[in-house]
Amino acid sequence: MSENAYPTAKVGDQEVPWDPEQLRKIREHPCFSEKACHRFGRMHLAVAPRCNIQCNYCI
């Protein structure tokens, strides 16, 4: 495994790579964090067909 490879987790029968920084963003994102959703207001704009957390707009 190279130094730049992501760690993996076993999901079902597959080894799935995951990015620790992306996981941190998801945990703190108001849409997914139970604590954050009580501190921040949310307004969803119909800009993308699906939520794109990677845009970092609301983080």
GIFEN-V56132 format. One record per residue. N is the residue number from 1. PSI is psi as a letter, one per 30 degrees, with the letter a starting at -180 (* if undefined). Layout:
n-><N & N>
psi-><PSI & PSI>
This chain:
n-><1 & 2 & 3 & 4 & 5 & 6 & 7 & 8 & 9 & 10 & 11 & 12 & 13 & 14 & 15 & 16 & 17 & 18 & 19 & 20 & 21 & 22 & 23 & 24 & 25 & 26 & 27 & 28 & 29 & 30 & 31 & 32 & 33 & 34 & 35 & 36 & 37 & 38 & 39 & 40 & 41 & 42 & 43 & 44 & 45 & 46 & 47 & 48 & 49 & 50 & 51 & 52 & 53 & 54 & 55 & 56 & 57 & 58 & 59>
psi-><k & l & f & f & k & l & l & l & k & j & j & b & g & k & j & k & k & k & j & e & e & e & e & e & e & e & e & f & k & f & f & f & k & e & e & e & f & f & f & k & l & k & j & k & k & i & e & k & f & l & k & i & f & f & f & g & e & g & *>
